[in-house]
Amino acid sequence: MFETDQYEANLHTEAPARPASPYSPVDAVAEMSFLVWGEHCTECAAPECYQTCDLYRPRPDTRCRRFKFGIYRNTEFPCLRGYGAEVVFRQWGVLAAAGNTAMAPRSKVARHERLASVFGRCLSAIGPLIARITRDERWQYPVFGLSRRVSTWLHRRNRGKSKPDAFLLEVYNPGNERVRMQLGMDYAPEARRGSPDMVQILPRFRTTVEFAPGYSRHEFDRRLFESFTETALPFNVALTPEGDATARLVFLTADFVRYKAKKPSSTPRLPGIKCVVWDLDNTMWDGILVEDDEVRLKPQMKRILQALDERGILCSIASKNSHEAAWRRLEEMGIADYFLVPQINWSPKSENIRTIARRLNIGLDTFAFVDDNPFELSEVGTALPEVACINANDTDGLLGGQRLQGSQTADAKSRRRYYQEAITREDTEKAFGDDYLKFLEHCDIRIEIRGCREEDFDRAAELVQRTNQLNFSGHKYDRDQLRAILDDQTIDKYVLDCSDRFGAYGLIGFGMVGRAEDAVEVRDLMLSCRVQGKLVEQAFFNHLETHHNSGNARRLRVKFTETKRNQPARQVLEASGFQKLETEGGYVRDMQQGHYMAEVVRVKCTACSQVTAGAVG
């Protein structure tokens, strides 16, 4: 369900969206989970930020309005619930829900949603009265807290007993431009307490989804987020416009679902192929690699691989070869990216196909195996009779096969990418273990430092008014104070833009830097909690020492004032070699000591035209 009770019609000044053309929403859903989607902020520090942020706009329940008019129940859009949730994101708005993978019949979930809506309106009506009596501000928005607790309780109670088939996302984009958003699932803060830092950095699932104009359907197999289906730990699901963008979308379905079982027919129909496993020698290419390094890709293969990829059919390899030599040749041919978890070794091919099926979590009855060697086809066919075995001489008609038509949905072309990202996450966690620096290096974190421009003003205002945990000075500034700071020519003002291999974060930092005779002074630094633990602050400090030093300074000094919530900022300074100044206040470190331990954060600075490797302290 969607949090439509906080909709404000007076703010909805434009005409509601309407579908420009007919579409066919998914109807084959038997079970779904109870989720409550509401509006959130990427920099939420409630309720303190309500007093310090002049971007705060109260909803009827006093929480911050991050969507233009809330969530509008638009009945013009047919879908599972009978209405679409129309949202116009303001900057830094997020559509989020407490996760729950407990499955229940679709009709039962619908009844619960109707009851929750009625109960929620009653609770919202009496909540402010209870808040005045108890002086507990949380009663101003009781539905928000209660809905999260109910979803979390259902998920915990389920403990992996019932599992969804997929997370289904149906969206209508009424605009003319494509909209990119990040879909993320991550453990809630209460589940991460006491866990290693890496758990807080690496999301269990995050990918970029692109919504073309009109209707689009995106289906994420359970395999991609199965860590949540196997545990009772609380987690969150969020949809965030990429970077700091705004967007107008109508959400039709955003649910964990289980599909209806297909009715048996008198003529059993085999399931569609989800993965094609290829041999290499005389199948993918002409020739045998161990005899001829100059094997050539068969003329039709690139076309076949591309067509399967566009249909959402995955590809892998089971080949008896040297992995290093074969993979190098595939890269030279420009087709290596098509293959997931390739098994290039001297083991029986049936064992390798089992390994591929286990890694992808796909049933063997949805596999096809292509080889030119009758012995290998017989070995696989005997050991794995459920796998469709295809002679390489028959590949010309492969794309016309009934079981190889795949999907024509909008997300079919992205399915390989979703699986690649999931495999990368798993391999990363296994490979790096407790080697946190290696993990960060793998993340390919990049920050751009530049002078604060007029178009950055609103985002800088957001950061200086809402940042708490990584607010080094502890100060908050209103817009007039910030304007005066930006006009002060004696201070350098910087903004930081961050991205990594998992996506773009947009502007995540604002800093003010001055110079004394003996020191470079960081007078203020505010960083978004989205980059906490990524060592962005250490990279910024190191870059200042290297490229923003006039030559006379020997120390880097950071102004620090302790507050109730900025303990993480103090910990960053202490871990980065800074010493507390008892008399002057703040922290300082000598520049000559050298603070580079590993090149893990790439820094591009347009203010000084330098690209360097940031360091960790």
N, C-alpha and C positions, 0 to 999 in steps of 0.2 A: 504494500500500500504506500501511498505518497502523502506527505504531510500537507494536505490541501486546506486544513483548518486555519492556517496562517496566511491565506491568500487575502490580498487587499485590492478590491476592485477599483478603488479610486486611483491606484498607481498603474493600473493596466490601461494605458492611454491609447495604445494602438489596437487595431482589430485583432481578435483572436486568430490564431493560425488555422488554416483549412487545408486539407490535402488537395494538391493540384491535380492528382491523377489517382485512379483506383489502385489498391494494392491488396495483397492477400496475407493477412497476419497469420501467425502460427496458431493452430487450433488443436494440434495433436499432443497436448499436455495433459497427463493424467494426474500428476502430483506436483506440488510446488512448496516452497518454504515461506514462512511468515517473515517478511522484511518490512521495515518502516524507513522509507527514504525521506530525508529532510535536508534542509540547507545548512551548510557549515562554512567556515572560513579557514583558509590555509594558515592563517596566523592567529588562530583563536587563542585568546588569553582571558576568557570570560571568568568572572564578571569584571575584573579590573579594567580591561580595555574599554568597557562601556563608558567609563569616566575619563579615560585618557585619550581616546581616539576620536577625532572630529569627523571621521568617516563612519562612525557608528550611526546607524539608522534603526530605531527600535521597531520590532514587529509587535503585534498585539500582545504577545507574551513576554515582551521586553528583550528577547534575544535579538542578535544583530541581523538586520535584513541584508543578506548577501545576494539574493536574487531580486530583480527589479520590482516584482510585485508578489513574490512568493511562488507557490506552485498552483497553477490554474487547472482545474478539472475540465478538460476540453473533450466534450462528448462527440465532436465531429470526427474523431479518429477511432475506428473500430479496432479492437484488440481483446485480449483475454479478459480484462477488467471492464470493458465497455467504455473506457475513457482513456485519453492520453494525458500525461502530466506535462503541461507546457511550462517551460522554464526559460527565462532570460537571465543568464549569468552576468552579474557584475564582476569586475575584476576581483580575483582571489576568492570567488565563490566556489563551493564544492558541493556536489550532491553525494551524500554518504548515508550509510546504514550500518547498524551493528549486524555482524554476520550470523547466519543461522542456516545449517544444512540439514535440519530435520525435515523430512518430507511428510506431507499430509495430502489427502485428496484435494483436488482443485476446488471443489464445491465447499469443502470444510474450511479451507483457507479464506475463501470469499466471505463465508459467514463470519469468521473471526475478524476479518477486516471491517465488515459493516458494524459489528458490535464494538470494535475498538474505536471506530470513528465516532459513534454515538457516545460511548463512555468518555472518550477524549474531550468532546465538546462540553460535557457536564463537568468534568474535572477542571478544564480550563476556566469555566465560569466561577467555580468556587476557590480555585487556586490562589488568586490575589488576596482573598479574605483570610485564608489560612496563613499566607505569607505575612500579613500584617499582624496576625495574632502571635505567630511563632517567631517572627522576625527572621525567618529562614527564606532567603531570596529564591531558593530553588523551587519553591511552591509557585513562583510566577510562571514557570514553564514545566509543570508536572508531567505533561504528556511526553516531552522530550526524554526525561530521565526514565520514566516508566517503560516506554517502548523499548529503550535500549536494554533494560533489565529483563523484559519478557523475552526478547529475541535471544539474548545471551543465555538465559535459563533454558530455553527450548533446545539450543544448540548443545549446552552442557549435558542436559538430560538425555539427549539422543546418543551421545558418545559413539558416533560412527555406526550406529545400528542401521539406519536407513541412509542411503547415499544418492545424491542426484546424478543424473546422466550428464548434465551440463549446466553452465550458467548462460542463460539466454538473454540477449540484449536486442530489443527491437526499438528502433529510433526513426522518427521522421524529422528530416531537416527541411524546414520551410524556406530556407534561404537559397541563394544562388551560388554560394561558395562552399567548398568542402570545410568541414570542421574536424579538427584533431583533438582528441581527448586522451588522457591517461586513465586506464582502468587499473586499479590497484587493490590488492587484498593483503592485509598485513595484520600481525598479531596486535591486539589492543595493548595500551601501556601497562595495564594491570597484569597481563600475561608475560610481559618482558622484564618485570622487576627482578633484579638479581641475575638476569641472563647476560651472556657476553655481549660486548658492543656490536659485534657483527650481526647479531639477531636484529638489532635496531636499525641497521643500515640496509641489509639485504631484504627486500620485500619477498614474501613467499610467492607472490604473483604480481607482476606489473607489465603492462604492454600498452602500446599506443594504438588507438582505434580511430579510424577515419570514417566520418559520416558524409557520404556524398549527398547532394541535393535529392530530396525525396525520401522514399522508404528504404531502409537497409536493415538487414538481419545479421547478427553476429553471434555465433555459437562457440562457446569455450568448453571443450571436453573436460570431464572431471579429472582426467590425467594432469591437466595444467595446474590445478589447485588442490590436488588430493591430500596435501599435508593437513588441510583444514577439515577434510571429511574423516580423517583418522584420529582426530584429537578433540577433546572437549574444551580446549583453551579458547577464550574469547578472541574474536578477530573483527576487523572492520573492512568494509568494502566502500570504495570511493571512486567517483568519476570527476576528474578535474580537467578543465580546459588547459591545453598544453601551454607552457610558459605563463604569461600573465594575460592571456587572451580572454575575450568575452564571446558569448555564443547564445543563439536562440535555438532551442531544440524541443521536440515533443517526445517524451519517453513513453513508449507503449508497453514494453515488458523489460524488467530488470530483475530477474529472479533465478534462483536455483530451481531446476525443473527435472522431472522424470517424465519421459514420453510414454504415450499409450503403446501397449504391445500390439503388433500387427496381427490381424485376424488370420488364423491358418486357412489355407486354401487347399482344394483337392490336389492341386499341382504345387508342391512346395517350391518356394522361390528362394534361391540362394541370396545371401546378403551382398550388398555392394562391396567392391574392393576399396579398402582404405589405405593400403600400402602395397607398392610393387617393389619387390626385391630383385636387383639385377646382378647377373654375372658380368664380368668385364671382358675377358679374352674371347674374341670372335662373337661377342654379344653386344656389348657397349661400343667396342671398337673392333676394327679389323686387325687380326694378328694376335700374337702371343707375346706379352710384355717381356718375359724372361728371355725370349729369343730375339726380340727386336724392339729397341727403345723408341723407334719411330712409328709405333702403332698409330692408326688414324681413326678418329671418331667416325662412326657410320653416318652417312649423310642425313638420315631421317631422325637420328636420335635426339638432337637438340630440340627439334619441333615436337617430338613425342613428350620429352621431359617437361617442356614448357606447357603443353596442353594439359598434362596430368596435374601439374602444379596449379594451374588456373582453375581446375575442377576441384581443388582441395584434396587430391589424392597424394599421399606422401610417397617418397621413394627412398630406398636404402640399397645396400650392396652386400652380397655374400660372394666373395671371390677368393680363390686360392692363389695368393700372390704376396709379394712383399708390400706391406702397408705403405711404407715410406715412398717406394718407387711408384706404386699405383696412384697414391693420393697426389703426388707431385704431378703426374701426368694428367689427372682429372682437373687439377687447378690450372694447368697450362691450356687445357681445352676449354676452360671457362664454365665448367658444369659442376664443380665440386660442391657448391652451395646447395644443390638440389638434394643431396643425400644426407639423411639423418642416421646417426649411430651406425656408420658403415662397419661391417665385419670383414676385414681383409686379412686373412690368415690361412693356416693350413688345416684347420679343423673341418669336420664334416659340415656340409652346408645346412643340413637340417638343424644341427646344434646352433649354428649362427642365426638362423631364422628365429629359433626359440628365443635367443638373446635379444634380437631386435624387437620381437613381440613383447617381451618383458619390459624392455626399456621404454617402449612407446605406450605400453599398457593397452594394446589393441589385440582383439581376439584373433587367433590363427585362421579362423574361417573367413576373415576379411583380407587375407594376404594372397598375393599372386607372386610366383617365382618364375623368372625368365632366364633361360640358359640354353646354350647350343648343344650341350653334351647330354646324350640320352642317358648315360650312367648317372649323372648328377640329378637329372629330372626324375629318374626312377628312385634314387636314394631319398630325395625329399618327398616324393609321392608316397613311398612306402612308410617312411617314418612319420610323416605329417599328412595324412590323407585329406585333411580339411583345407590344405593349401592348394590353390589352383596353380598347376604347373603349365607353363607356356613355352613352346619351343621358340628359340630366337628367330627361326626362319619365318615365324608367323607374326612378327611385330608390325608388319605393314598394316594389318587389320586390327591392331590392338585397340586403337582409340574408338573403334566402332562397337566394341564389345558391350553388351548390355550391363554387365557388372562394373564397367569402368567409366560410367557417365558422370560419377561424382556429384558435385553440388553446383548449382548456379547462383548461390547466394552471394551477397556482397563480400562476405568475409572469407570465401573459399580461397582467394589468392593470398590471404594472410595466414592460412592454417599452418603452413610450413614454418613461418616466422614464429608463431605462437609456440610450436613445439621446440624450435631451436632455442628460444628464450628459456623455456622450462628446463631443457637439458643443460643449458649453460648454468642456470642457477644451481641445479643439483651438483654438477661437476665442480662448480666454484666452492660450494660448501664442503665437499669431500676433499678437494685438493688443498685448500688453504687451512682448514681446521682452525687452530689458534694463531696462525701466522697472519695477523691482522693487517700488517703493512702490505704483504703480498696481495691480500684480498683487495685493498684499496687501489693498489697499482692496477689490478685487473679491471676495476670499475671504470678506468679511463676518465677520471674526474677532470673537468676543465672549467676554469673560471676566467672570465674576462673582466679586467679592471678598467674603468674609464671615468673621466670626469663627469660629475652629475650634471645632466642637461635639463632643460625646461620640461621635456616630455617625461622625465623620470620623477618629476616633483610628487605626483600623487602616490607613486609606489614608495618613494622615500618617506613621505608622510605616514604611510601605513606602517613602515618598519620602525620609525622613531616613536610612534605612538603605541604600537602593539607588542613590540618585542620585549620579552621578559627574561628568558633563560640565558640567552646570549646577548644581553644588553650590558656592556662592560662598565659604562659610567652609571647605570641605573637611572639615567634621566629620561624624561618624556618631553617632547616638544610639540606645541601646537603649530598650526600652519604659519602663523605670523612669525613665530620664533624661527621656524625652519627657513622661511623666506629671508629673514635677516642673516642667518648663517650662510645661505647660498650667495648672498650679496657681499659677504665679507671676503675681500681679496687677500687677506693675510692667512687664510686657511685653505688648504686643499681639500676638496670634497670629492669622494669617490663612491661609485656604486659598483656592485659585484654581480655578475651574471653567471649562473652555474648550470652545467649539464653533465651527464655521465652516460654510460652505455645503456642505461635504463630509461633515459628520457631527458627532456629539458625542464628546468625548474624556474627559469626566468630570473628576474632580479631578486636576489636573496640577501643582499647586504648593503649597508650604507656606512661610510666611515668619514671622519674628519681628522685631518693630519696637519699638525703645525710643526714648526722648527724652532728650536732653541740653539744656543751656541754649541752646546755639547750633546744634544740629543735630537732624535726624531721623535715627535710626540703624537701618539694616537689619542686624541682628545675625546673621541667617541667612536664606538663601533657597535653596530647592531646587526645581527645575523639571524635569518629565519631558522626556526627549529627544524625545517625540512632538511637542512644540511648539517645538523648536529652530529658530531662524530666523524664527519668526512674530512677533518683536518683542513678545512678551507681557511679558518682563521690563522693557523700556523703558516700556511702558504702565503697569506696576505702579509703577515709580519715579516717573513723572510724576504719577500719581494720588496717591501719598503726598505729594508736594510741594504739590499743590493742595488736597487735602481732609483730610490727616492732619497738618497743621502747626498747632501751637498759636498761631502768630503771631510768636513770638520767634526761631524757628530761621531761620538764613540759609543753612544747608548741608545737603545730603543725604550721609550717610556710609554706606558699605557695607563691612562686614567681609569681607575676602578673604584666604584663605591658599592659596597655590598648591600643587597636588598634581600627580601624574603625568598625571591625566586631566581636570582642569578648565580646560584652556586656553580652551575656548569661553566660559566665564564671564568670564575676564579680557578676552577680546576684546570681549564685550558691554559691559563697563565702559568700555573705552578708546574704543569707537565711540559711546558715549552721553555723552561730554563729561566723564568722571570723570578726576581726576588722582591718581596714586599718592602715598600718604603714606609717606614713607621712614621717619620716626621712629615714628609711631603705628601704622603698618600699615593696610592697607585702602586704599580709594579714596574720593574726595570730589569733589563739584561744588557750585558756588554755585547757589542757587535762583533768583537774580535774572536769570541769563543767558537763561533761556527755552530750552527744548529741544524745542519743538513744531515739527515740519516738515510733518507731514501727518496727517490724521485717518484712521487706518487700523485701529485696534483700538478696539472699543466696550467701555467698562468700566461695569459695574453694580456698585455697592458697597452691600451691605445694611448694612455696619457704619456707613456715614455717610449712607445714603439718597441717594446721588448717582449719576447716570448721566452719564458724560463720554466724550469721545473721547480715546483714548490716543494717544501720540505716539511717533515714532521718533527715536532720537538720531543 
